[in-house]
Amino acid sequence: MRSRLPRQRIAGLAFVAPLLVYLVACYAYPLYTNVDLSLRDYTVRTFVHGGAPFTGFGNYAEVLGDPRFTTALVNTLLFTAASLVFQYAIGLAMAVFFTRRFRLSATLRALFLVPWLLPLIVSASTWAWLLNSESGLVNAALGVIGLDRVDWLTSPSWSLVSVTLANIWIGIPFNLVVLYSGLRNIPDEVYEASALDGATRWQTFRRITFPILRPVSAITLLLGLVYTLKVFDIIWIMTRGGPSGSSSTFATWSYELGFGSMLPRFGPGAAVGNVLILLALAAGLGYIRLQRHQDPA
């Protein structure tokens, strides 16, 4: 027995070691580097050769005192909240629709996955073309029905709306797939008992389907939240955070500070990135606390 225990431990460590190496190399080390960047005054020269002076929380104070911080924070929250609400609501409605068995339902579900499977650069470029002020298809359609064209990507009032619409379109298939799987796992006997009790379809959905689907909904929203907080490609390709920062979020602002100018400011850019990480961490901890509250055991 004594000889077996060390062997079992060695075997367990051998299985865990690749995961630990991956976590350290791909998560712990980049996170440490980003924290170090945010605490020092890095220039291009010191970034390459080292020797950047330590500034403590000076970069964070500079970022928090920047007028663009409030704009980026509000835009990040609005972009994330609107994306999650509409992605989930539309995805759930479509998932409920596809639970009805009809001809070509599997084919249609597969077609709805196309936006999710396309590279983001293709999706963002397509939406930028559709919403182009001069030659976009959306403005052409508005003109046909007698409405004035809208400067979707160049107006401070519409730029954030435009990138949010694109992100909603891209995220709906993910919600559809996950929620559809959750709906298919609900036993038919539950619905049969509900029908025998005389419940309407809305009552069945509100009192049976939705409560049973709550754990799946929670993980869907959490994953969507973490993904949406760090969305960069769509916004940068469509508007570059403009005009005048009207569609800038923490992700685009961090990139703009670190790499979007001739004189990169790695420290403040890393500080904004760390604020974004804290937001995602807070969302994850909130989810864990909510799950413990719902299931004390």
N, C-alpha and C positions, 0 to 999 in steps of 0.2 A: 504493500500500500504506500509506503514512504517513497519508493522509487517511482511510483506512478504519478504522485502529486507534482513533483518537479517537471516531469515530462508533460503533464497536462498544462501546467502553467507556461512552459516554454512554447507548447503548441498554440495556446491562446494568445501569447504575446506575438508569435509569428503571424497569426491572422490579423491582429490589431495593428501591427507595425506599419504596413502599407498605408492604412487609413491615417495613422498619426503623422507619417511623413507627408502625406498629401495635405492634411490640415495645416501643418506647420509651414509648408512651402507655399501653399496657395492662399492661405487665409491669415495665419498668425504673422508671418514675415511681412507681407504687404501692409497689414494693419499697423504693425510696429513702424514701418517705414513712413507711412502716411502721418502717424502721430509725431514722429521725429521731424518731418517736414513742417508740420504746423507749429512746432515749438522753436524753429530756427529761422533766421533771415537768409534764405537761400537765393543765390543768383545763378545764372548759367554757369559761371566759372566755379563757384563753390559746389554746385550740384554735380559737376564732373570731377573736380579735384578734391572736394571735401573742405572742411574748415569753416563751415557756416557758423556764425556766432549764435549763441543761445539767446532767445528773446522771451522765453516763458510763454505767457498767455497774451503777448502783445499782438500776435496775428488775430487771435480770437476777438480781442478788444477792438481792433481795427475793423474786422468784419461786422461785428455787432453794431458798431457806430456808423457804418456805411448806410446811407439812405436806401441803397438797393437791397439791403437785407430784408426790410419789411415787405418790399414788393415781391422779392423772390419767395419769401415765406408764404405770403398770401396766395401767390400764383401756384406754389407747390401744393398747398392745402386744397385750393379750389380744383386744380387739375386732377389731383388724386381722388377727392371726394366725388366729383362729377363722373369720373371714369368708373369708379367702383360701383356707384349706384346704377348707372345705365348699363354697364356691362353685366352686372348681376341680374337686374330686372329683365333685360332683354334675353339674356342667356337662359334664365329660369323659364320665361314664357315659351321660348323655343324648345326647351327640354320637355316641358309638359306637353307641347304640341306633338313632338316626335314620339312620345310614349304611346300615342294612338297608332295602331298598326294600319298602314295603308301602303299602296303600291308606290314604289320608288322612294320610300322613306329613308332607306339605308343610303341610296345614291345622293339624296339631298343633304343628308348629314355629312357625307363625305365632301360634298361641294362647299358646305359652310366652313370646312376646315381650311380652305384655301387661304383666307387672309392670315391665318395663324402660321401657315407653313411658308408663306412668302418671306424672303429676306426683308428686313425692316427698311433697308435703303430703297427697295423697289416699292414697298407700300407707301413710304413717305413721299417719294418722288411722284407717285401716281396721284396722291392727294394734293400735292403742290400743283400739279398740272390741272386737276379738276377745279381747284379753288383759285386759279390764276385770275387776277382782276381783268385782264384784257382778253384772253383767249380761253378761259376756263369753261368747262362744260356746265358747271353749276350756274354761273352768271348767264350763260346762253339760255339755259332753261328758265331762269328768272325773267329774262327778256321776252321769252315766248309767251309767258302768262301775264305780261304787262307790269312786272315789278322792276324797280331800279336795281342796277348791279351793286354788288357789295365788295368792298376792298377787304376780302377775307384775310389775306396775309400781310397787308401793309397798313391796316388800320389798328390803332391801339385798342379799339373797342371790340374787334373781332379776332385778333390774332390768337389769343388764348382759347377762344371758342373753337377756332379752326383746328388747332393741334389736339384739342380735347376730343373733337369729333373723330379725327383720325385714330387716336388711341383707343377710343371706344370700339370702333369698327374692328381693330386688330385684336382686341381682348375678348370679344363676344364668343368666338369659337371655343376658347379655353373654358369659359364658364359653361357653355353648352355641353361640352364633353363630360366634365366632372359632375355637373348636376344631373345630367341624363343617366350617368352610371349610378348615382345615388337614388334616383327615382326607380330605376329598374331593380334595385335591391329591396324595395319595399314589398312585402308579401301581398299577393292578391287577396288573401283571406281578410286582410284589414279592410280593403275596399268593399268586399262582399258583405262584411258585417256592417259597415257604414251604410250601404245601400238598403240592407234589411231594416235598419233603424230609421229609414226615411230621410237621410241627410241629403241635401242638395250638393251639387258639384263644388260650389264655393265653400260650403260648410265643411265638406270633406277635405278640401285643400287647406283651409285655414286651421282646422282643428286636428287633422291627421297628417296630411302630407308634409306641410311646412314644419311642424314640430319634429317629426321623424328625420327630416332633411337638415335639421339645424346643425349637427356636427359637420356634415359635408359642406354646408354653406359657410360655416366658420372658417374652415381650412381654405376654402376657395377664396374668400374675401381676404384672408391673411396673405396668401400667396399673391393675389392681385395687388394688395397694398404694397408689399415689398417690391414687386416688379414695377409698379407705377411710380413709386417714389424715386426710382433711379432711372426713369426713362430719359434718355438723352438724344438718341438718334433721330426720332421723329421730329422733335422740336427743333433741333439744330439744322436738319435738312430743310424743313419747311419755312422757318422764320429766323433761325439763328438767335432766338430769344428776343427778337425785336418785334415791332419797332420801338425804340426807346425803352427796352427792357419790359415791354408789356406782356410778353409771353416767356420771360426768363424764369427759370426755376433754380433750385439749388444745384441740380445736376449740370445745367447749362452754364450757370454762373461760375461754378467751380472749374469747369473746363475753360471758360473764357479767361479767368484769372490766371490759370496755370499755363495754358497753351494757345490762347486765342489772340495774343498780341505780340508785338515785336519785343517787348520787355516783359517776359513772363514773371509772374509773382507766385512762386511755388508755395510759399508759406500760407498766405491768405487763401489760395485755392484749396490747399489741403485742409485748412480749418473749416471751410464751407463743406468739404466732403465729409469731414468728421461729424459736423452737425447733422448731415443727412443720415449718417450711420446711426447716430443717437436716436433720430426719429424712427428709423426702422427697428432698432432695438427696443424702443419703448412700445412699438406696435406688437412685437413678438412677446414681450413680457406681459402686455395686456391680454393677449390671446391665452397665454398659459394660465394667468390668474382667472380669466373667465371660464376656462375649462375646469379648473379646480373647483370653482364655485358651483358649476353645474353638476359635477361629479365628485362629491367629497370623498368617496371611497378611493 
